[in-house]
């Protein structure tokens, strides 16, 4: 029998699941049997090296193996088969066992010429250790599937956790409602509103709110404490079977964690009476998944009717349940109140007719209606159990409860829509109040059996979701004077049950080819009690209530193919179908509920270099078609259906880091969104009317530089950060375009022992820019003024240059690792 070749594994450790200040101890091999080649495979004539990437879990077992560099199918499979049998003493940060991913070169040496080698027991692999901070990332399902560790880019000035979405390419945020109102999200050529086309999650808990009065899918992320966001996963496009309802343009999931242990207290104050207090605590003996955070914010805002005040707390604890399971308990409670400036007519600003001082700045930042604004509350409880099963299987089970209430008041048209009452009263105004109160309960889980297919471990994943919403959603018109309601637009009690399941399979038939595919099935049952029916119809008096039920389902296949062109360069092509559920308020009794369907495809390249200087670059082209899209309608203050739409676009993105000193990320995205010509071929993605409000070009740069110096013999750590957004002209209705926008934000800080001071400047060049811009007919001159029927531009002013100074105290810290 042919003897086994000599093999020489050297482990180069890259910790991708843990960040923090405690020292990281690498895994120690306990049992590492060597690979055995089949007898029919000849020994190599020259050394053959297979580069493996292993995931070593907290139990010290290898849960996943990937081939990063091939030496041939036989050598690859022999190396992978051996790696699955290796056992380790798990890696640790402090006393806490952690998951890690490691790169292992396995070299098959040829036998010495003229000598026969007897089989010998292999020696454990030697270690050359390099530790890098980042989060463990699943393999991407598409080029546009980004796992984004915040890391050093937390130094870049940001107003809220919503701004972290700008780390993904092709994302723009706008807010016409004030500090506390959900952001309007523009991503991948979609005007996703406040969440209608983007699925948002927090640690697996869904944030989109069904049949919200302000828009179906409304999702507010303002309550998330930015310092507790460890990473984001942004999947642009419907390519992952785990993506669910509202994932038309993609999915954004916030992952929480607090790397720095001990107590951290920060007090900030700045322009326009802005004040911010945050308290963060991570027990030193616990993992970064255990933390408590408190955040208070308050300010007058940079112009009339822009004041805000909010408070929130977030807490999580991770507990061990036996040797193979972990339980995470998470809770958050949040309340806010904010005023909104609304929109202003450009002609009134130019002609100095606004009710403010006549100078240009006062006019630009002025507001018509002081009744606009809102308030909200949110409370979440979640429990997640992660268990490791026999043969390497995994099971994750999560349950959650959400309580939510919002009230938002807007006025987009002034006195245009209200008609004079029959009794001769003056017009009352177009102020609209959207009210929402609801509770959500849900379960979600995924199961990965400990299987091996074609030499690949864990090829199959099964998952499910079960969600029930019981909400009251209502829209009313309010009087301009006093805010008293005078008419009801709709008033519904909505009950929605969403049951879904998915299966995904990953196989690697060849060392250079990985195939992924899956199917998702979602079902919805809607129950609606309409409390705004007329009290009389053609048959006589009737009750003002009516009930209806509807049902619908959709299936969404998704697939991708990854070709490894070189050890660092991959070509990834993905395609998938997705869907957006119906707004229950628009359904009819016994209707087979319609859904907006999206078909999307993407192809592109990804390149990665690991090491002290880590670089990653991606670029792709994509095309998307949606069966039913929405565009903002000023008469109702929310998005309304406009029919089918299509998109053609491309993006490039790159990020580079150097030894926790330099972190730079840059992206450029182009997308053209059109309404297709009726009857035109689905392949003519370029033709059609350009959709309004969606910018074609978006660019973003985030950069942070950290260093150490000595002042009077004392060590001082410092940082400098820059954020830059470039937004191309946005198309407006009636063939108008907005001006391009260029914004610069800078921040700097210094730390001596436990004391840290910082200064951030947003909109460094003090640009006068328009955060939201529209083009339509309105009448803000008063109920007695004859309305003009000519459309004109309306806008919400963006923030001017603002300063914020911060004092931070780091208390009860563990000593930093060298």
N, C-alpha and C positions, 0 to 999 in steps of 0.2 A: 504494500500500500504506500502511496506517495506521502511523504512527510509534509507537515504543515509549514508554510513559510514563516520566516521571522517577521514579526510585526512590531512597529515602533510608534505607539500613540503618544502624542504630546498634547496636553489639554491647555488651550488658551481660553481663559474664562472671561466672559463678558456678561456681567450681571445686568439683566434687563428687566427684572421684576422688583427691584428695590432701590429706592433713593433714600438718602438720609445722611446723618452725620455720624452714626455709630459705625465702628469698623466692621467690614464684611469679611467673614472667614470663608474661604472657598470650600467646596465639597471635597471630602477625602475618600478615595476609592477603597472599598472593602473587598469586593469580589469583581474581577474584571477578566473573564475568560477571553482568550484570543479568538479571532475569526478563523474559520476552517473552510478552505476552498473545496468544492466538489472534486472528486477524483478525476473527472473528465476535463477539468480546467487546468491547462498547463501553468507552471509557475512562471512568474514574470522574469524576463531577461534583464530588465532594468528596474529600479525601484518604482513601484506604483503607489500613488497616494490618493486616498479618498478623504475628502474633507466633510465631516459630519457636523451637523448642528443638533445638539441634544437639549431637551428640556428635562431637567432634574428637579423633581418635585420635593415637597417638604418632608416626604417620607424617605428620600434618598433613592427613589427609583426613577428610571428613565421612562417618561410618559410619552415622549414624541421624538422622532428622529427624522431629519431632513438631510438630503445630500446637497451640499453646497458646491462640491467639486468632484466630478466623476473620474474614475479610473477604468471604467468599463462595467457593464451590467453585472458580471459575475463577482468582481471585486466589491462593487457597491453593495450588493445583497449580502455578501459574506460579512462585510463590516457592519451593516445595519443589523443583521441577525445577532451578531455578537454584542452590539451596543445595547440591545433590548434586554440582555441578561445581566448587564453590569449593575452593581449595587454600590451605593455611596453613603457615607455619613453626610447628611444634608448640609448645604451652605447655611450660614447663620449671619445675621446682623445683630450684634450684641448676643443675647441669649435666645433670640427668636429665629426659628428655622424659616427659610425663605425659598421660593421657587427661583431657579436660575436657568439661563440658557448658555450653553458652552459650545465652542467650536473645537472639534477633535480631529486633527489630521491622523489618519491611520495609514501607515506605510507598510506595504508588502515588499520585503527585501528578497531578491533572488538568492538561491543557495550558493554557497562558496564553490567556485569552479573546481570540479574534481573531488569534492567531498560530499558525503551524504549527511544530512542533518537529521538527527533524531528528534522526535517531538519532545518539547519541553514545556513545562508549565509556564504560562506567560506571567510576566511581572506586572504589577499595577502601573497604570499610566503615570508619568511624571507631570508636574504642573508648572506652567509658566503663567502667572496670574496678572491680569490687568482688569481693574474694576472700573466700570462705567455706570453712571446713574441713568436709568431710563425705566420705562414700564414695559412689562412683558407684552408683546404684541402678537396677536394671531396672524397667520399668513394672510396677506391681502387677497380679497376676492376680485379686485379690479385695480387698475392703476390709480383710480380716484378713490381708493379705500385707504384713508390715512389714519394711522394711530399716532397721535401728536402728544408727546410728553411736553408739558409746559416748561418745566425745568428753569433754566436761566432766563428765558423770555418772560418770566413773571416780573422782571425789572422794568419792562416797557409799560408806560402809563396806560391804564385802562379804567373806564368808569365803572364797569361791572363785569360779572362773569360772562355776560352776553358777548362782550368784545373779544373773548377768547376764540369765538368762531372765526374771527378774521385770520387766524393762523392757517386755515384751509384755503386753497386757491379758489378764486371766483366767488367770494362771499362779500356782500356789502350789507350794512345795517343802516336803517333809518328809523327815526322815531318822531312822530307828529303829536304824541300824546303826553310827553313829559316824563320826568324821572320816576319810574315805577310802572309805566305803561309798557307792554310787551313790544319788542323791536319788530319792525317789518324786515323780513329776511329776503335778500336777493341772492340766489345761489344757482349756479349752473344754468344761467339764462332763465330762471323762474322768478317771478314775483310771488314768493311763497307766503305773502301776507304776514300775519302773526303766527304762522304755523300750519296753514292749510296744506302745504306741499312738502313739509319737512317733519319727519318724525323726530321728536325730542325725548330723550330719556335722561334720568339721573340715577346712576347706580342700578340700572335696570328698571326703574319706576317710570312709567309713561307720564309725560307732562302735557300732551295735547288734550284739549277739552272738547268733547263732542257737543255739537249744536250750540256753541257759545253764542250769546247775543251779539258779540262784537265780530264774530266770524267763526265758522266751523273749523275746529283744530287750533283755536287760540292757545298759545303756549307762552307763558311768562317765565323767563329764567332769571329775572332780576333778583329773586330771593336767594340765589346760590352765592355763598361766600367765596369770592375769587381765590383767596389764599388756601382754600381747602380743595381746589381742583388740581388733581395730580396730572390728569391727561384727558384728552378728548379722542374719541373715535368718530371720524367724519367719513361716512360712506356716501359718496356722491353718485347717485343713480341707484336703481333697484336691482342690485346684483347679489345680495346676500339673502339666502332663504330665511334668515332670522328677522329680516326687516318686515315690519307690519304696516298697519293702517297709517296713512298720511306720508309714507315713504315714497313719494312720487319723485321729488327732486333728490331725495337722499335721507340719511339718518344721521343725527348728531347725538352722541351719548357722552355725558360728563361722568368721569370716574373720579371719586373723591379719595383723598389720602393726605396726611400731614407728615411730611418727612422730618421736619425739625421737632424734636421732642422738648418737653418742658413747657413753661408758660411764656407766652409772647403777648405783650400789650402794645398797641399802636394807637397814637392820637394824631389826627390830621386836621389841619385847618387851612382855609384858603380863600380864594376870591368868592365874592357874593355870599359871604357868611356861611360857606360850606364847612361842615364839621363831620368828622368820621371817627368812630371809636371801634376798635376790634380787639377782642381777647381770644386767644387761641391756646389750647392746652392739649398736649400729647403726653400721656404718662411715659416716663423714660423706660419703664420695664415692659411696655407693650409695643406692638407693631404699629406701623404708620396707619393701619386701618382703624385704630382706636384714637378718637379725638373728640374735643368739644370746641365749638366756635360760636362767638357772639359778635354781631355786627350791628351798630347803630349809625344811621346817616340822617343828616338834616341840612337844609340850606334854603336860601331865598331864591336861587336861580338867577340867571343872567339877564332877566328882563321881567316885565309885568306878567303875573299869573304863571310863574314857573317854580313856586315853592314846593318843597317835598319833605317828607319825614317817613322813615321806615325803620323797622327793627326786625332782626331774625336771629334764630339760634339753630345750630345744626350739631348733632351728636351721633357718634357711632362707636360701637364696641365690638371687637372680634373675640369670640370665645372658642376654646377647644372643646369638642364634644367627643371624647374618646381619642384614640390615636389617629383615626382616619377621617375625621369630620371637623369642620369649622362652622360656627354660627355667627353671622353678622346681624346685629340689630341696629337699625338706623331710624332717626327721627328728626324732624324739622318743624319749626313753627315760625310763622312770618306774618307781619301786618304792615300795611303801607297806606299812605294818603298822599296824593299829589295833585297839583293844579296843572292845567294844560293851556298853552297859549293858542292852540288851534292854528288855523291858516289865516293869512292876510292876502288881500288883493294887491298885486304889484302896482297897479295904477294908483291906488290910494297911498302907497308908500312913496311913489315918485312925486305925486302931487301934494305930499305932506298933509293928507286928510286923516291920518290916524289920530286917535285920542291920546297923544303923547306930545312931548316937546318937539318943536319943528326941526331940530337938527337931524342929520341923516341917520346917525346911529340909533337915536331914540325911535325914529320912525321904523327902522329896519327891525328892531327887536320888540315892537309894540304888539298889542293884542286887542281884539274887539270885545270878546265876551268873557267876563270874569266867572261865569257859571261853569266853564268847562273844567274837567279834571276827573278824578276818580279815586277809588279806594279798593283795597283787596286784602284778603286773608287766605292763608294756605297752611295746612297741617298735614304732615305725612308720617306714617309709621310703616316700616318695612322690616321683614325678617328673611334672611337668606341662609340656607344650609347647603354647604358644599361638602360632598362626601366622595372619598376615593374607594372604589370597589375592587373586588378581586380581579386579577388579570389586567390591572391597569385602567379599569373603567372609571368614569366620572359621572356623578349625578348632582345636579344643582336644582334646588327647589326654592322659590321665593313667593312670599305673600305680602300684600301691601294694602293699605287703606289711605285714601286721600279725602280730605274735606276742603272745599274751596268756595269762596264767595268773592264776587267782584261787582263793582258799579262804575260805569264809565259814561261820561257826558261829553258829547261832541257837537259842534255846529259847523258844517262845511259850506252851507249856502246862505246863511243869514236869515232873510225873510222871503226867500224865493218861492218856497213850496207851500207855505201856509196860506190858506184862503181866508178872506174876511168872514167871520162867523155870521150866521143869519140875523142875530140880534143887533148887528151893527158895531160890535166891538172892533178894536184895532186888531191887526194881525198879531199873532202871538209868538211867531218865530219858529225856526227850524231846529232848535236844540233837541238832540236825541239822547235818551238815556238807555243804555244797555245794562241789564241786570242779569246776573247769573249766580245761582247757588246750587251746589251739587256735592254728591259723595260718590266715590269710586272705590270699588273693591276688586282685587284681582289676584290671580295666581299665574306664575310662569315657571317654566322649568326646561331643562335640557339634559339629555342622557347620552353619554358616549360609552358604548360597550367596549370592553377590552379586546378588540379584534385586531387582526393583522391581515391585510390584503395586498398581494403583490409585494410583500416585504415592507409595506407601509403600516405603521401602527396607527390606531385611532382613525380609521378612514370614514367612519359613519357617525353622524350626530342626529339625534331625534329631539324635537322640541315641541312645546305647546304653549298657548296663552289662553287665559280665561279672564274676561273683564266684564264687570257690570257697572253701569253708570245710571244714577237716578238724579236728574237735574231739573231745576226750574229756570227757564230762560225766557226773558221778556224784553221788549223794546217799546218805549213810550216817547211821545213828543212832550217837551216841557215849555212852559211859557218863558219868554225872554226875561220877564220881570218876576223875580221870586223863585223861579224854577219849579212852579207847580205843574204837575202833569195834566194835560188836557185831552190826549188821545192815545190809544193803545195801537201799536203797529202789529205786534204779535205777543202772545202770552201762552207758553206751552210747558207742560210737564212731560219730560222725555225720559223714557227708560230704554236703555240699549244694552244688549248682551252680545259680546264678541267672543266667539270660540274659534281658535285657530290652531293649526299644527303644521309642522314642517319636517322635512328630512333632507339631509345634505350628505353627499358622498365625495370623498377625495381619493383619487388613485394616481399612481405614478407608474404607468406601464413601461416607461423608459426612464433612464436616469436623468434625461434632459427635458422630460415632458411630465407635467402634472395637470390632471383634469379634475375639475370640480363641477358638480351639478346638484340640483335640488329642486324641490317643489314645495310650495306653501299653499295651504288651503285655509281661507277665512270665511266664516259665516256670521251674519248679523241678524238679530231680531230686534225690531224697533216697536215700541209702544208709545203713542203720543196722545196726551189729553190736551186738546185745544180749548183754552178758556176765553177765546176772543171771537166767538161766532156771533152772528147777529141775533137779536132777540125776536126777530120776526122775518118770515120769508113769504113766498107766494101762497103757501098753504095756511098761513096764520102765525100766531105766536109760537115760539119755540124757546128752549133753554139755550143759554149762550155757551154751552159746552158740547164737545164732540170728541169721541175717541177713535183711534185708528191703529192698526197694526200692519207691519210690513216685514218682509223677509228677503234676504239676498245673500249670495255667496260668490266668491271668485277664487280661481286657482291661478297661481303665479309661478311658472317655471323659470329657473335661473341657471346659468352655466358659465364657465370660464375655462380657458386653456392657457397654461403658462409654459413658455418655452425658454429654457435656460441657454442663452446664446454663448455666454462665457460665465466663469464663476461669479462675476459681479454684474452682468448685464442680463436682464430678462425681458421677454416680450409677452405681454399679457393682453388677451382679448376676452371681453365679457359681454354677455347679453342677458336681458331679463325683462319680465313683465311685472308691473306693480299696479297698485290701485289706491284710490281714495274713497272712503265710504261716503254715503249720502248724508246731507244735513237733514235730520229727521223732520224739521219744520217744513220741508218741501215735498214730503211723501204723501201718497194717497192711500186710502184703506185697501188692504189686501194686495198691495202693489209688490211686484218682484223688484226689490229696491235696485235702482240703477247705480252704477259706479263709474267714476272717472278712471279709465284705464290708461296706462302709460307703457309704451314699448321703447326700450333704450338699448343702445349698443355702444361699445367703447373699445378702442385698441390703442396701445401705446407701449412705451419702454420705461423700465426702471433700472437705475444703476446705483450701486451701494459700495462704499469703502468703509471697512471697520478699522479701528485702531485708535491711537491717541488723537489723530486727526480723522474724524469721522465725517463722511460726506454721503449725502443721498440726494438723487435727482430723479424726477419723473416728468413725463410728458405724454399727452394722449389727445386723440380726437374722439368726439362723441356725437351721436345723433339721437334725438328723442322725439316721440310723437305722443300727444295726449288727446284722448277722445273728448274731454270736456274741461275747458280751462275757465279761469275767472279773471276779471279785470275790475279795478276799483271803480265804484259808482258813487259819486258825491251825494246823490239824492237820498241814498239810504245809509251812507257812511260806512260801507263794507263792500267786499268783493262780490260781483255778480257774474253768472255764467255767460260766456260769449261763444261757446262752441269749441271745435277742435283747434289745437295749436301744435307747433313743431319747433324744434331747435337744432341748430348746428353749431358746434363749438370746439374749442381746443384750450389746453392749459399747459403750462410748464411750472414746475415747483422745485426748489432746491433748499437744502438745509445743511449747514456745516457747523461742527463743534470741535473745539480744541481744548482738551484737558480741563474742563470746567472753567475755562478762562474766556473763551469766545464762543458765542452762539449766534448764528445769523441764519435767517430764513427769508426767502424771497419767492414771489409767485407772480405770474402774469396770466390772465385768462381772457378769452374772447368768446362771446356767444351771441348768436343772432336768433331772436325769437319772433316768429311770424304766425299770423292766422292764415291758413292755406286757402287758396282760391277754391271755391266750391266746385266739386267734380274733378279737381286736379289729381294727378297721380300722387300716391303717398311717398314716392321716391323724390319728388321735387321739393326738397327740404328748404331750398333757398327762396322760392317764390312765395308771394303773399304779402299781406299788410303787416308792417312791423308792429309788434305789440308795444303799448306805451309803458313808460316808467322803468324799463329794464335796461340798464347800461350794457353796452356791447363790450367795453374794455374795462378791466379792473386790474390794478396792480397793488401789491402790498410788500413792504419790507419791515421786518422786525429784527433788531440787532441788540446784543448786550455784550459788554466788555467788562470783565472783572479783574481785579489785581490787588496786590498788597504792597504797601509802602511802610516806611518807618518815620514817625514824627516824634521828636524829642525822645528817641530811643524806644518808643512804643509802637507796636504793630497796629496798623490801621488797614482794614479791608475797604475797598472802594468799588463802585460800579458806575457805569455810564450806559444808558440805553436810548435807543431811537426807534420810533414807529412812524412809518410813512404810508399814507393811502393815496392812491391816484385813481380817480373815478372819471371815466370818459363821459361824453355828453349822453344824457338820457332822453330817449324819444318821448314826446308828449302828444296828446291827442291833437288832431288838426294840423299835423305835419310841423310841429314845433319841437325844438330841442333845448335842453338845459345847457348851462355852461359847464365845462369840465371842472373838477375839484381836485386840489392838491393840498393835503394836510400833513403837518409834521408835529409829532409829539416827542418830547425829550424828558429824560429823568436821570437823576444822579443821586448817589447816596454814599455814606461812609460809616463804618462801624469800628468802634473802639471798645473792646471787651464786651460788656453787656449792653452798651448804648449804641444806637444807630440813628442817624438823622438822614432825611431824604428830601429832595425837592423835585417836583414834576411840573412840567409846563405843557399843556395841551393847546393845540393850534398855535404853535410857536410864532408863526408869521402874522397872526391876528387876521386871518382871511375872513372876509364876509362871504359866507357860503350858505347854500340853501339845503337843509337836510332832506326835506321832502318838497317836491314841486309837482303842481298839477296844472291843468288847463281846462276851464269849464265856465259856465254862466253862474253868477251869484248876485245877491243884493244885500250888501252890508251897510247901506246908507240909512236904513230905517224903514219902518212899515209904511210910511207915507211917501217914500221916494219911488218914482217909477223905475222898475227894474230894467236894466239893460239886457238885451238878448244876445249880446256879443260876448263870446268866450274870451277870458283873459287869464293870465297866469296867477296862480295862487301858490304860496309857499310857507313853509315853516323854517324860521331862521335857525341855522346851526350855531353852536356855541362859539363865542369869541375866545381870545386868548385867556386862559385861566391858569392860576398858580395854586399849588397845593404843597404845603410843607408837612413833614411827618416826623414824629419822634417815636422811636420804638425801643422798648426794653425787653431784652431776652433774659428770662429768669429761670433758675433751676435747670440749666442746660447741662447735658453731658459734655465732656470734653470732646472737641472736634478731633476727628481722625487726621493724622498727618498727611 
